[in-house]
Amino acid sequence: EEEAEEAEGGEEVAQGRHRAQSGGARPAQHVSQGDKALETWVSSETSALPRPRWQVLTALRDRQLGSSARFVYEACGARAFVQRFRLQYGLEGHSGCVNSVHFNQRGTWLASSSDDLTVIIWDWARQHPVMAFNTGHRNNVFQAKFLPNCGDSTLATCARDGQVRVAQLPAISLSRVSKRVAQHRGACHKVALVPDSPVRFLTAGEDAVVFGIDLRQDRPASRVVVTKENETRVGLYTVFVNPANIHQFAVGGRDQFVRIYDQRKINETNNNGVLKKFCPHHLVHCESQSFITCLVYSHDGTELLVSYNDEDIYLFHSSHAGGAQYVKRYKGHRNNATVKGVNFYGPRSEFVVSGSDCGHIFLWEKSSCQIVQFLEGDRAGNINCLEPHPYLPVMATSGLDHDPKIWAPTAKATTKLLGLKDLIKKNKQARDGDGSGHSNLFENNMLSFLMHHFTRRSHPLQGRRRRAPLEARILDAESDESSRSSGASEQEGENIYSLIES
């Protein structure tokens, strides 16, 4: 990858010298050279795939002979299944953009959070809402996650209002209470679960603060660290706990650096408490500063996947020393308009999956960096959240559309990737031609939200038809007055939830 970048850079320098010596090329030649370079790049990104590791017929034969007890596990990470993904259905119920989706541990329920300030718990296989509730947030609900090992009774949410709230979801009682457990002084985009813990999680906000939440404490929120570069705070968009070492977590936000901390030895007077930092070398001193919109650890914590605003997706080895170069790079999508997510797919993190401004979902084979699947996702455009099922070859996605979508490998034949070259060419041209490139993600997200909102208002009847069936069944009480204490744990906002009848 590094050699390829150097070669590309050398070619650009050589072309610049040639133009200088010749007194400037004619416009037609400029276009011709640019088109040729673009075609070469597109061809390299869509070259033939290597032979797949998992062979369908061989695996089926082995299973019949009783020699493959891990058939389902292997199949879920097989390219043959990924290349047969197709849309199954959308889950109708929200009246705003759906910002996140999250499966429970058993994979039976799916939680979706929305700009309409509600969370809906779905029996996704039956396309049926189990319950819906008003979160108590005052602005866009960015994420909702089931805490592990709690019997699906506890849900953590965060939002643009900076609040972090916890909802208890007993299976029978109709009256439930949402409690604010932390308050950021800026939007809070992500909740990071601690593996196997039903009472602890982390949050990160645009105020640069990482909070540790422990629901066993009278004051659940405690400040873990304030992320800084020198003396300047760095607003955060993403946080993730290392599944192999729960003391370590990674954050990313409004600069180009991935920062890893170890909670056991954070000393903010020494390197601002950072254990190690990663960044693609060509972005370290880049004039157009790139932002990190999302990062995730692989299933075993050995790899760290990072998505940059109006840049590419990069894979780092988490065990490498700080400052090490990335090991893989994934290209072709566009990440500009919103705070987009990225994720691994497969039981061994065999694939990389991301949404794109063009409204498509891209899946790359992690090892080869080749695009193996692209799917037309939201009609409204951006795909922001992608959530693999915990043990089935199923994926949930959400974005500007009002319905989270379910995908499964049910196509009769593998996708032919028709139109892929034109699509990634268009994405690259849009990125290269966008002079406002690495702009404020908050402004981009708000602009996109407002444009979509006014578009929806121009079709009020359609909007009401989609909202009415579920909203008529949600009993929503007024939210409480929220205090500004970051460690507040008092009982707040008694919200009346509705258990949707079967």
C-alpha positions in Angstrom: 0.0 0.0 0.0 2.8 2.4 0.9 4.7 1.7 -2.3 1.5 2.2 -4.3 1.0 5.6 -2.6 4.6 6.6 -3.3 4.2 5.5 -6.9 1.0 7.5 -7.3 2.7 10.5 -5.7 5.7 10.1 -8.0 3.5 9.9 -11.0 1.7 13.2 -10.0 5.1 15.0 -9.6 6.3 13.7 -12.9 3.2 14.9 -14.6 3.6 18.3 -13.0 7.2 18.6 -14.2 6.1 17.6 -17.7 3.4 20.3 -17.7 5.8 22.9 -16.5 8.4 22.0 -19.1 5.8 22.0 -22.0 4.4 25.3 -20.9 1.1 23.8 -19.9 -0.9 21.1 -21.6 -4.0 21.8 -23.7 -7.3 21.4 -21.8 -8.2 18.3 -23.9 -5.0 16.6 -22.8 -5.7 17.5 -19.2 -9.0 15.7 -19.4 -7.6 12.8 -21.3 -4.8 12.3 -18.8 -7.2 12.6 -15.8 -9.7 10.2 -17.3 -6.9 7.7 -18.0 -5.6 7.9 -14.5 -9.1 7.5 -13.1 -9.8 4.5 -15.3 -6.6 2.9 -14.2 -7.5 3.5 -10.5 -11.0 2.1 -11.0 -9.7 -1.0 -12.7 -7.2 -1.6 -9.9 -10.0 -1.4 -7.3 -12.3 -3.8 -9.2 -9.7 -6.4 -10.3 -10.5 -10.1 -10.1 -11.0 -11.6 -6.7 -8.7 -14.3 -5.3 -10.1 -17.8 -4.8 -12.4 -18.0 -1.8 -11.2 -19.8 1.3 -14.6 -21.4 2.0 -16.0 -23.7 -0.8 -19.8 -24.3 -0.6 -19.8 -27.8 -2.1 -16.9 -29.0 -0.1 -18.4 -27.7 3.1 -21.8 -29.3 2.4 -20.1 -32.6 1.7 -18.1 -32.4 4.9 -21.2 -31.6 6.9 -23.0 -34.7 5.5 -20.0 -36.8 6.5 -20.1 -35.3 10.0 -16.7 -33.8 9.9 -17.7 -30.1 10.1 -19.3 -29.1 13.4 -18.7 -25.4 12.6 -20.6 -25.3 9.3 -22.8 -22.3 10.3 -19.9 -20.4 11.8 -17.8 -20.9 8.7 -20.8 -20.1 6.3 -21.5 -16.8 8.0 -18.1 -15.6 7.1 -18.1 -17.0 3.5 -17.9 -14.8 0.5 -20.5 -16.9 -1.3 -23.1 -15.7 1.2 -22.1 -12.1 1.2 -22.3 -12.0 -2.5 -26.0 -13.1 -2.3 -27.2 -10.4 0.1 -30.4 -8.8 -0.9 -33.0 -6.6 0.9 -35.6 -8.5 2.8 -37.8 -5.7 4.1 -37.9 -2.4 5.9 -39.3 -2.1 9.5 -42.0 0.6 9.3 -42.6 2.7 12.5 -40.4 5.7 12.9 -41.3 9.2 11.7 -37.7 10.4 11.4 -34.3 9.3 10.2 -33.1 6.2 11.9 -29.6 6.8 13.4 -28.7 3.4 14.9 -29.7 -0.3 15.0 -28.5 -2.8 17.5 -29.2 -6.5 18.0 -29.6 -8.0 21.5 -27.2 -10.8 22.6 -29.5 -13.6 21.4 -30.2 -11.8 18.1 -34.0 -12.0 18.6 -34.6 -8.3 19.0 -33.4 -5.2 17.2 -33.4 -1.8 18.8 -33.6 1.3 16.5 -33.2 4.9 17.6 -34.4 7.9 15.6 -34.6 11.6 15.2 -38.3 11.3 16.3 -36.8 10.8 19.8 -38.2 7.3 20.2 -36.6 3.8 20.4 -38.5 0.9 18.9 -37.7 -2.7 20.0 -38.4 -5.1 17.1 -39.0 -8.8 16.7 -37.2 -8.3 13.4 -37.8 -11.8 12.1 -41.6 -11.3 12.4 -41.4 -7.6 11.3 -43.3 -6.8 14.5 -42.6 -4.0 17.0 -42.4 -5.5 20.5 -42.4 -2.1 22.3 -41.8 1.6 21.6 -41.0 4.4 24.0 -40.1 8.0 24.2 -36.5 8.2 25.3 -36.7 11.5 27.3 -34.0 13.0 25.0 -34.6 16.5 23.6 -32.9 16.1 20.3 -31.8 13.4 17.7 -31.2 10.1 19.4 -27.9 8.9 18.0 -27.6 5.5 19.5 -29.4 2.9 21.5 -27.7 -0.3 22.7 -28.8 -3.4 24.8 -26.4 -4.0 27.7 -25.1 -7.6 27.7 -26.0 -10.2 30.2 -29.0 -8.3 31.6 -31.8 -10.4 30.1 -32.5 -7.6 27.5 -33.8 -5.5 30.4 -31.5 -2.5 30.1 -31.0 -0.1 27.2 -28.5 2.8 27.1 -29.1 5.8 24.8 -27.2 8.9 23.8 -28.2 11.9 21.7 -27.4 15.3 20.3 -28.6 16.9 23.5 -25.5 15.4 25.2 -27.6 13.3 27.6 -26.8 9.7 28.3 -29.9 7.8 29.5 -30.7 4.3 30.7 -34.1 2.7 30.2 -35.2 -0.4 32.1 -37.4 -2.7 29.9 -39.1 -5.3 32.1 -41.0 -7.8 30.1 -44.4 -7.3 31.7 -44.7 -3.9 33.4 -46.2 -1.1 31.3 -44.8 1.7 33.3 -41.1 2.2 32.9 -38.7 5.0 34.0 -35.8 6.5 31.9 -33.0 7.9 34.0 -30.3 10.4 32.9 -26.9 9.1 34.1 -24.6 11.6 32.4 -24.5 14.9 30.6 -22.0 15.9 28.0 -21.5 19.6 27.1 -22.0 18.7 23.4 -23.5 16.0 21.3 -22.9 12.4 22.4 -22.7 10.1 19.4 -21.6 6.7 20.7 -22.0 4.3 23.6 -19.3 1.7 24.0 -20.3 -1.5 25.7 -17.9 -3.3 28.1 -18.0 -7.0 27.0 -20.1 -9.2 29.4 -20.9 -6.3 31.7 -24.6 -5.5 32.4 -23.7 -2.4 34.5 -20.8 -0.7 32.8 -20.2 1.2 29.6 -18.4 4.2 28.1 -19.6 7.3 26.3 -17.8 9.9 24.2 -19.0 13.4 23.3 -18.1 16.4 21.2 -17.0 18.1 24.5 -13.9 15.7 24.2 -14.9 13.9 27.4 -15.1 10.2 27.9 -17.4 9.1 30.7 -17.3 5.8 32.4 -20.8 4.7 33.5 -21.3 2.3 36.4 -25.0 1.7 37.2 -24.1 0.2 40.6 -23.0 3.6 41.8 -25.2 6.4 43.3 -23.6 8.7 40.9 -23.0 6.5 37.8 -20.9 8.9 35.7 -17.2 9.4 36.3 -14.8 11.3 33.9 -12.3 8.9 32.5 -10.3 11.3 30.3 -10.5 14.6 28.3 -9.1 14.0 24.9 -6.6 16.7 23.9 -3.9 17.5 21.3 -1.4 19.6 23.2 -3.7 21.9 25.1 -6.6 21.8 22.6 -9.7 19.7 23.2 -10.6 17.2 20.5 -14.3 16.6 20.1 -15.2 12.9 19.8 -17.5 11.1 17.5 -16.7 7.5 18.4 -15.5 5.2 21.2 -15.0 1.4 21.3 -13.7 -0.9 24.0 -11.1 -3.6 23.1 -13.0 -6.9 23.4 -9.7 -8.7 24.3 -8.6 -6.2 26.9 -11.6 -4.3 28.5 -9.2 -1.8 30.2 -8.3 -0.4 26.8 -10.5 1.7 24.6 -10.0 3.7 21.4 -11.5 7.1 20.5 -11.7 9.2 17.3 -13.1 12.5 16.4 -12.3 15.9 15.1 -8.7 15.3 14.1 -6.8 12.6 12.2 -5.5 10.6 15.1 -6.8 7.4 16.7 -6.0 7.4 20.4 -5.9 4.4 22.6 -6.1 4.7 26.3 -5.6 2.2 29.2 -7.9 3.0 32.1 -5.4 1.6 34.6 -2.7 4.1 33.7 -4.2 7.3 32.4 -2.0 10.2 33.4 -3.1 13.4 31.7 0.1 15.2 32.5 2.0 12.6 30.4 1.1 12.7 26.7 -2.4 13.7 27.7 -2.9 10.1 29.0 -2.7 8.5 25.6 -1.2 5.0 25.4 -0.6 5.1 21.7 -1.8 6.9 18.6 -2.3 5.8 15.0 -2.8 7.8 11.8 -2.2 7.1 8.1 1.2 8.7 7.4 -0.1 10.8 4.5 -2.7 12.4 6.8 -0.4 13.4 9.7 0.5 16.7 8.1 -2.3 17.0 5.5 -3.4 20.6 4.9 -7.1 19.4 4.6 -7.5 17.9 8.0 -9.5 14.7 8.0 -11.8 13.7 10.8 -12.6 10.2 12.2 -16.3 9.4 12.0 -16.2 5.8 13.4 -13.8 3.1 14.6 -14.3 -0.5 15.7 -12.2 -3.3 17.0 -12.2 -6.7 15.4 -13.8 -9.7 17.1 -10.5 -10.6 18.9 -9.2 -7.0 19.4 -6.2 -7.5 17.2 -7.3 -5.0 14.5 -8.7 -1.5 14.5 -10.9 -0.3 11.6 -11.1 3.5 11.1 -13.3 5.5 8.8 -12.3 9.1 7.8 -14.5 11.9 6.7 -14.1 12.4 2.9 -11.2 9.9 2.9 -10.9 6.1 2.9 -11.2 3.3 5.5 -8.0 2.1 7.2 -7.1 -1.0 9.1 -4.4 -0.9 11.9 -2.9 -3.7 14.0 -3.8 -2.7 17.5 -0.7 -4.4 18.9 1.7 -2.3 16.8 3.7 0.5 18.3 2.2 4.0 18.3 2.7 5.8 15.0 2.7 2.6 12.9 1.4 2.8 9.4 -2.0 1.2 8.4 -1.9 -2.3 7.0 -5.0 -2.2 4.7 -7.0 0.4 2.9 -10.5 0.2 1.6 -11.7 2.6 -1.2 -14.6 3.3 -3.4 -17.3 4.7 -1.1 -17.9 8.4 -0.1 -18.1 9.6 3.5 -18.8 13.3 3.6 -22.4 14.2 4.4 -23.0 12.6 7.8 -21.2 10.9 10.7 -21.0 7.5 9.1 -20.3 4.2 10.8 -18.1 1.3 9.7 -18.1 -2.2 10.9 -16.6 -5.7 10.5 -18.8 -8.5 9.1 -18.4 -12.2 9.8 -17.5 -14.2 12.9 -13.8 -13.7 12.3 -14.2 -10.2 11.0 -13.7 -11.4 7.5 -15.3 -8.4 5.8 -15.5 -4.6 6.1 -18.9 -2.9 5.6 -19.7 0.8 5.3 -22.4 3.0 4.0 -21.9 5.8 1.5 -23.3 9.2 0.5 -24.4 7.6 -2.8 -27.0 5.6 -0.8 -25.2 2.2 -1.3 -23.7 -0.3 1.1 -20.2 -1.5 0.3 -18.7 -4.7 1.5 -14.9 -5.3 1.1 -13.1 -8.6 1.6 -10.8 -7.7 4.5 -7.8 -9.6 3.3 -7.8 -8.6 -0.4 -9.3 -5.1 0.0 -11.6 -5.9 -3.0 -15.2 -4.9 -3.1 -17.3 -8.1 -3.1 -20.7 -6.6 -2.8 -22.5 -3.3 -3.1 -26.2 -2.8 -2.4 -28.6 0.0 -3.0 -29.7 1.0 0.5 -31.7 4.1 1.5 -33.8 6.0 -1.0 -33.0 9.2 0.7 -29.2 8.8 0.4 -26.8 8.2 3.3 -26.4 4.9 5.1 -25.0 5.6 8.5 -25.3 2.5 10.6 -24.6 -1.2 9.8 -25.1 -3.9 12.4 -24.3 -7.6 11.7 -26.4 -10.2 13.5 -24.5 -11.9 16.3 -24.6 -15.4 14.8 -26.7 -15.5 11.6 -25.7 -14.3 8.0 -28.1 -11.3 8.5 -27.4 -7.6 8.6 -29.4 -4.6 9.7 -28.8 -1.1 8.3 -30.2 2.4 8.9 -29.9 5.9 7.5 -31.9 8.9 6.3 -34.9 6.7 5.5 -37.4 6.2 8.3 -37.2 2.4 8.2 -34.3 0.2 9.3 -33.7 -2.5 6.8 -32.9 -6.2 7.0 -30.5 -7.9 4.6 -29.9 -11.7 4.1 -28.2 -13.9 1.5 -31.4 -15.0 -0.3 -30.5 -14.1 -3.9 -30.4 -17.1 -6.3 -27.1 -16.0 -7.8 -24.1 -13.9 -6.7 -24.3 -10.2 -7.4 -22.6 -9.3 -10.7 -21.5 -5.8 -9.4 -23.0 -4.2 -12.5 -22.5 -0.4 -12.4 -19.8 -0.6 -9.7 -17.1 1.0 -11.8 -19.3 3.9 -12.7 -20.4 4.3 -9.1 -16.9 4.4 -7.5 -15.7 6.7 -10.3 -18.5 9.1 -9.5 -17.7 8.9 -5.8 -14.1 9.7 -6.4 -14.8 12.5 -8.8 -17.2 14.0 -6.2 -14.6 13.8 -3.5 -11.8 15.2 -5.6 -14.0 18.0 -6.8 -15.4 19.0 -3.5 -13.4 22.0 -2.3 -15.2 22.0 1.0 -14.0 18.5 1.7 -13.1 18.1 5.4 -15.7 20.4 6.8 -17.5 20.5 10.1 -19.4 17.2 10.4 -22.0 18.8 12.7 -22.8 21.4 10.0 -22.9 18.7 7.3 -25.2 16.5 9.4 -27.5 19.3 10.3 -27.7 20.5 6.7 -28.5 17.0 5.5 -31.1 16.6 8.2 -32.8 19.9 7.5 -32.9 19.3 3.7 -34.5 15.9 4.3 -36.9 17.3 6.8 -38.2 20.0 4.4 -38.4 17.4 1.7 -40.6 15.3 4.0 -42.7 18.3 4.8 -43.5 18.8 1.1 -45.3 15.4 1.2 -47.2 15.7 4.5 -49.9 13.1 3.7 -47.3 10.5 2.9 -45.5 11.3 6.2 -48.7 10.9 8.2 -49.6 7.6 6.6 -46.2 6.1 7.6 -46.4 7.5 11.2 -49.9 6.9 12.2 -50.0 3.1 12.6 -47.4 3.0 15.3 -47.7 6.4 16.9 -51.3 5.7 17.7 -50.1 2.8 19.8 -47.4 4.7 21.7 -48.4 6.3 25.0 -46.0 9.3 25.4 -45.7 11.3 28.5 -44.0 14.7 28.7 -40.3 14.6 29.4 -38.9 15.9 32.7 -36.8 18.9 33.3 -33.2 17.8 33.0 -30.4 19.1 35.2 -27.0 19.8 33.9 -25.0 17.7 36.4 -22.7 15.3 34.5 -23.0 12.8 37.3 -26.7 13.1 37.9 -28.4 9.8 38.7 -31.7 11.0 40.1 -34.8 9.4 38.8 -36.1 11.6 35.9 -38.6 11.8 33.2 -41.2 9.2 34.0 -42.0 8.1 30.5 -45.0 5.9 29.8 -44.1 3.1 27.5 -46.5 1.0 25.5 -46.2 -2.7 25.1 -47.4 -3.4 21.6 -49.9 -6.3 21.6 -49.1 -9.2 19.4 
